[in-house]
Amino acid sequence: MQISYARSTDYCNEWKKVSVCCQRWSFAVPFLLYMILFGVTWMLSFPLKSLPQQIGPIYSQTEIKKLTNHVDAVRLERDGDVNINFHKDVIIGDVKEGPQYEDPKTLLENIFKNADVSGDGLLSLQELSDWINKKIQEHINEALRDNFGLFDAIDNNPKNGVISWEEYHTYFLRQKGFSKEYAENHDKKHRGLNRSIKEAVMRDRASWSEAAHSDPDHLTLDEFLSFRHPESSHATIIALVDELLDKFDRDGDEILTEDEFSVLQTEGDGEKEGETLTQGEDERRKEFRDVIDRNHDGKADRKELLMYNDPKNPRHAHEEAVALLVLSDADHDGSLSLQEILNKMDLFLGSKMVDTAYSFHDEF
């Protein structure tokens, strides 16, 4: 009986331990699950900086590799660095929603027909490049032509040869459908306006600040062109040349040599000298000789660099045509059929082949 009682006592003690343990886990498991769920939810509420906020056209690694290997010219960042994302930034455009068309298929069919000068049902690289170049010229000429008329219309309070932010902002609100009374006497903080208009005002204000060089509150005629069409402004092109020289003109003589442009050097940290980078050197030498150095004297002055950065330079159209071709030429015959273009509809709708203005403004 004593042994039986001892065993009974032991069983009872073990059961109590199991019971206590189960009670602990009955609280611990739900708490752990809650904490995990809370952590995941908290992390998902913050978008990763490395990911785009909106999903754009998706391209396979093979296509991206094709583009990287086939584009002859190595484009630069606006501060002079090699642009490793050339295919995305300049050709594909930023990853955000592009213009919407009621009938994009018919639009592309009509453009294809007009661009196919030979009428053989295929777009050659030359035909594609010529069409894009034509659209670029039309866009820039239209921007220059319309700039003066719009500037003169907005400059009215007072009419003094410059446009104030208040004058432009009144014009902006009227264009958005607001009454003249509201536009001229609106709440400065725009309380009650929808978010999209407020964001548009903020974007305009930021672009205004970049364009206003002489007076932060007023724009001259050319500054107004830079504000609305930075790709068409002489000031923008001059700024690009200045950045190019600042980055590569190592001896400060305002002349860019082939070696300065082709052989890249990283900046030192004070204790250690910068390193020489040879990646892409052959391509950059070819670009300097074939595109930049117009008189083939082994160096480029400001005039040649201005021509190189001018958006009306046919090289820009050629570069985009090459990129569009290698991304879309499924049968690798060196030309594009209508079906190949329709298969990459989003790519072409966001390019200068279709909407030159959107593509330019997306870059700038």
N, C-alpha and C positions, 0 to 999 in steps of 0.2 A: 504493500500500500504506500509505503514511503517513496519507493521508486516510482510508482505510478503517479503519485502526487507531484514529485519533482519534475517528471516529464511534462505533466500538465502545466506546471508553473512555467517551465521553459517554453512550451508552445505558446503560452499566453504572452510571455515577454516578447517572443519573436513576432507574434502577431501585432503587438503594440508598436514595435519598431517599424514593421511593414506599413501599419496604418499611418504612423507619423510621417514616414517617408512619402507615402502616397498623397497625404495632405499637403506636404511641401510641394511636391511636383504638380498637384492640382492647382496651386497658385503660380508656380514658376513657369510652367509651359505656356499658359495664356499670356503671362507677362512678357516672356521672351518673344512669342509670336507678335504681340502688339508692338514691341520695340523694333523688331525687324520690319514690320509693315510701316511703322512711322518713319524709320530711317530711309526705306526705299522711296516712300512718298516725298519726303523732304528733298532727297537727291534729285528726283525727277522734276521737282518744281524749279530747278535751276538748269537752263539749257547749257550744254557743253559749248565752250567757246570755239572748239575745233569743228563743231558741226554747224551747217547752215540752218537758219531759222525756218526756211522754206525749202521744199524739195524741188530741184530743177531737173533738167534732163539728165538721165543716168547713162554713162558711157562705160564700156568694158575696159579692162586694163589693156587689152590688145589694141583697142582703138586709141587710147591715150598714148601707148607706146609708139603706135604708127605716127601719130601727130608729132610727138617729140623727135622722132627720127627723121621725118620728112620735111619739116619746116626749116628752110635754109637759114633765114635770118634769125638771129637771137635777139629778141626784143628786150628792151630795158625797162626797169621801173622808172617812174618819173623822177626819182632821186638819183638815177644812174646805175642802180644795182641790176644785175641780171634777173629778169623776171622768170622764176622757175614755174610760175603758174600762168605762163603766157597763154596756153590753150584755154584756160578757164576765164581769165580776166578780160582778154581782148577778143578772143574768137567766140567762145561760148557765152560770154557775158556773166555778170554776177548771178548768183543763185537766188533769184527772186522772180516773182511772177511777172511775166512779160505782157505785152499788149494782147488784147483779146480781139479776135476777128470773127465775124458772123459766119463766114464761109472760107476758112483757111485753105481748104483743098482747091477751090476755084481760084483763089488768089495766087497760089503757087503755080497752078496750071497756066494762068495768064502771064505771070512773070517768066516762067520757063519758055513759053512760046516767044515772048519778046526778046529774051536773051539768046535764044538759039538762032543766031544770025544765019548759019549755014542751012538751017532747016532739015538737018539729018536726024532729029529726034534725040540728040545728045548734046550736053553742054561740055565743051572742052575747057581746059584750064584757062585758056586765053579768053574765051567767050564769057566765062564766069567772072574773071578778073576785070574785063572791060565793062561788064554790066555793073559790078560793084563800084568801080571807079566812076562811072557815069552817075550813079546814085549819090556818091559822096560829093561830086562837083555840084550837083543840083541842090543838095542840102545846104552846103556852105554858101553858095551864091544866093539862095533864098534867105538864109539867115542874115547875110550882109545887107540884102535888099530891104528886108522887113524891119531891120533894127532901127534905121533912122526914122521911119514913119511911126513906129510904136514909141520910140523915145520922144519924138515931138508931141505925140498925143498925150503922153503921161506927164510930161514937163509942163504943167499949167498952173501951179499954185505955190510960188509965182513962176512965170516962164522965164527962167534965168540961165538956161544952158546946162543945167545939171538936174538929176532926178533925186529927190529926197526919199528916204524910206517911207515916210508918210504918204507921199504921192504914189509910190508904187503899191503900197499896201492897200490904199483906197481902190486903185485899179484892180488889184487881185480880188478883193472882196466883191466888187461889182461883177467881175467875171464869174464868180461863184454863185451869182444870182441874188446877192443881198441888195437891199435898197440903197439909194444914194444917201439917204438920211442915216442909215445904220453905218454905212461905209465911212462916212465923214465924222460920225460921233459915236463910234462903237466903244464898248468896254475894252480897255487895253489888254486885259487878261483873257478876253473872249470867253467869258463864262457862258455856258449853255451851248456852245458850238460843239459839233460832233468831233470825235477824236481825229478822224482823217484830216479834217481841215486844220486843226491845231498842229498836227504833225507836218502838214504842208507848209504852214507858216514858219515852223521851226527850221525846216530844211531851207526855205528861202532866206531866212535870217542868217543861217550859217554860210550859204553860198554868197550872200551879200557881203559878209565880212571878209571872205576870201577875195572878192572882186574889188572891194573899195580900198584902193592904195593911197589916194591923195586925201580923202576925207571919209571917215567911217560912216557918216550919215548921208553922204551924197555919192552918186555915180556919174562919171562923165560918159560920153557916147561910147567910147571903146570899153570902158569898165562895164557899162550896161550890156554890151555884147558878150563880154567875158562872163557876166552873171547869168545870162540866158543861154548862151552857146559858147562855153569855154573852149570847145574844140576849134571855133572859128576866130577867136580873138588873137590879135597880134601879141598882146601882152602875155597870153598863155604860152604861145610858141617861144617868145623871148625867155620866159621863165624856165621853160624846159631846156633851152640851150644853156642858160646860166647854171642850172643844176647839173647838166652834162659836163660842162667845163669844170665846175667845182669838184665833181667826183673823179674826173679822169685827167685833167690838165695838171700833171704833177709838177711841172716847172713854172706854172703860172704865167705863161706867155700869151694866153688867149688863143692858142693854136693847139689843135688836137692831132697828135701824130698817130700813125698806125700802131706803134708799140704801146702808146698810152691807152689807146682804145681797146687793144686786143689782149694785153697782159694785165690781168686784174691783180690787185694787191689789197689784202685786208689791212685794216687800221691796227696799229700797235697799241699796247696798253700802257706805254710809258717805260716799262722795264723791258719789254720784249718787242722787237720789230715785227711789222706785219708780214704775212706770208704771201708768196706769189702763187696764184691759182692758174693752172693751165687748162682746166676744164673748159671746153668750148672755144679755145683760142683759135683754132683753124677756121671755124665758122665765123668768128668775129673779124678775123683778118679778111675773109672773103667779103663779108658785109661792108667793111670799110673800103676796100678796093672797088667793089662793084656798085655800091650805093651812095656812100658818104663822100668819098674823094672824087668830086666831079671832074677836076682837071688833072687827076692822076699825078700829082706832085708829091704824094706820100704824106700829106698833111691836110687838115680841114680847118678853114677859118670860120668865122661866125656866119658868113653868108651861106657856106655849104652846110653848116649845121642847122641853120634856119630852114633851108630847103629839105633837109633830111627829116626834120620834125614837123614840117608843114603837112597837115592832114590831107591836102590835095595832092601830095606826092603819090604817084601811082604805086609805089612800093607797098603802101598800106592795103590797097585793094588786092594786090598780088598775094600778100601774106595771108589775108583772110581767105582768098580763093583757094590757096594751097591747103589751108587747114580744113576748110569745108569739104574739099575733095577727098582728102585722106581719111576723114571721119565718115564719109558717106559712100565711097566707091566700093560697094560690096563685091563686085566681080573683078576689081583691080584692072580695069581696062583703060584707066587714065582719063575717063570722062564720066559724066553723071547722066543717068536716065531720069525721066520724070518720076518713075517709081522709087528710085533710090532717094530722091529728094523727099518724096512723100513719106518714105520710111523713117526719115529723120525730120519730121515736120517741125517739132519744137526747136530744133537746132537752127533751121533756116528761118523760121519766123522771128527769132531773136537776133538774126544777123543783119549786116548792112545790105545784104541782097534784097531784103524785104522792107525793113524799117530802119533806115539809116539814122534818123534822129534818135530813136530809142536806144539803138546800139551805141551811138556816140555818147549820149548823156549817161548811159549806164557805165561807161568807162570813166567819165569825168565825175 
